[in-house]
């Protein structure tokens, strides 16, 4: 049986995939989340909506159970899930929000996210005078005594009721365990006018450190009732040398909790502990402030932004900070948003496929190589399915392909091979492949997706091979070794983070400061063209001494070469006329015809 090897074309289309992506934050009063209740939302924020994966809301307890222990108002949760279903998004429920910074200055009122009937039943609390940030007057923040048995009894009943109604809902991305601390984030900063410092993270109102037994109670509480939906815990690491909190490690190892880290951009290197989630659970990053604030006070840098996602191995990241800020962030940084929308979490590409040409037999051998250009392995199992399709893309027969793409770690490339037994006649048909996780399709960074959700391998056969650089050498890794058939023979290649790289193009920089780097293409190939932009004069020289020079420009330009490998491999040297210069390669295209 004839075997065919193809190199699927890589694309940079923006992908929405399960278990990763941007989260859109929503402010709310007592109805629909903002900005969904706003007339004309679909038009004004359409792009933000299209590029997010899920909505995020921390829901105050008093909103759901305002009047008594036996009466629940599920309107807010139900509306949020209905919106997710309408737009085919997911929801992050922040369950248990019981305290927020800032008192109420209105006469005879306090700021309490715990229903008053809980305190009327005898639960202990403390009233703390705090400034009302809206009016600048003194107000009162009512804070429960977290260990009080009456408070705990009613709070557990509330968590149990939420789980009974919503656990396992397919539109829930994860449930946030926001059971105590300011904003439910498990820290006690600002809760009684104390400074934001590490020493005050886990200290109660009386100045007593909160011990592990206390934290373990709340870690254990949610898994007691949520058996299907994924859970996340807030984490508050201040310094890089600090150990991951014991309760977080316990939650991940015991219950597969994910982690959510606040304070991104404001606190450099605060995401290092999130790496413990890589390939195991969600790792969620949240800014401490608005994008507009970061820009205004000079804290916004691409280096800090990129490092937060890359070093933290984040799977989810906020798309701005609430509605208006999201829109401004999108207007300013769309290329940045698109790049990291693909590269946060996992980002799978097919790089090579070999298969038996369908000739009527039921057994077809298939080998597919995948590369993960994301920052982490998928924490959801990713399965493959193969199919026989007609010329117009209709599926004739589909069968499971034994492979789990969740084993492809960050920067790894793996090949999966199997013989697939089809029940239908395979003569004159095309072969396709697709992936899924948690019942949802997983999209690849490749062209050729059909209406049926399959990537058509039979249409990938091509004479030219495109060596694409998006994601290759991402971050601060050295670009060396073999990449899609091209061998880079110098350790001098490196990538750097440059402030304007996303303004020009969403690809990564390749810089080197020496005069020569070498590329080796497969034997007998012809280098047809390459696309690049940068600064300086670029010279290519093949092994026979032939040279060609190009003056690089700020915008990407495709340059044709026609270099051929006469004997053995085609070897090229890249030189410059200046000692320090830069080139940003997008791709090389060489002929696959010998």
Buried (B, 14 or more C-beta within 10 A) or exposed (E): EEEBEBBBBBBBEBBBBBBBBBBBBBEBEEEBBBBBEEEEBEEBBEBBBEBBBBBBBBBBBBBBBBEEBEEBEBEBBEBBBEBBBEBEBBBBBBBBBBBBBBBBBEEEEBBBBBBEBBBEBEBEBBEBEBBBEEEEEEBBBBBBBBBBEBBBEBBBEBBBBBBEEBBEBEBBBBBBBBBBBBBBBBBBBBBBEBEBEEEBBBBBBEEEEBEEEBBBBBBEBBBEBBEEBBBBBBBBBBEEEEEBBEBBBBBBEEBBBBBBBBBBBBBBBBBBBBBBBBBBBBBBBBBBBBBBBBEEEEBBBBEBBBBBBBBBBBBBBBBBBBBBBBBBBBEBBBBBBBBBBBBBBBBBBBBBBBBBEBEEEBEBEBBBBBBBBBBBBBBBEBBBBBBBBEEEBEBBBBBEBEBEBBBBBBBEBBEBBBEBEBEBBBEEBBBBBBBBBBEBBBBBBBBBBBEBBBBBBBBBEEEBBBBBBBBBBBBEBEBBEEBBBBBBBBEBBBBEBBEEBBEBBBBBBBBBEEBBBBBBBBEBBBBBBBBBBBBBEBBBBBBEEEEBEBEBEEEBBEBEBEBBBEEEBBBBBBBBEEEEBBBBBBBBBBBBEE
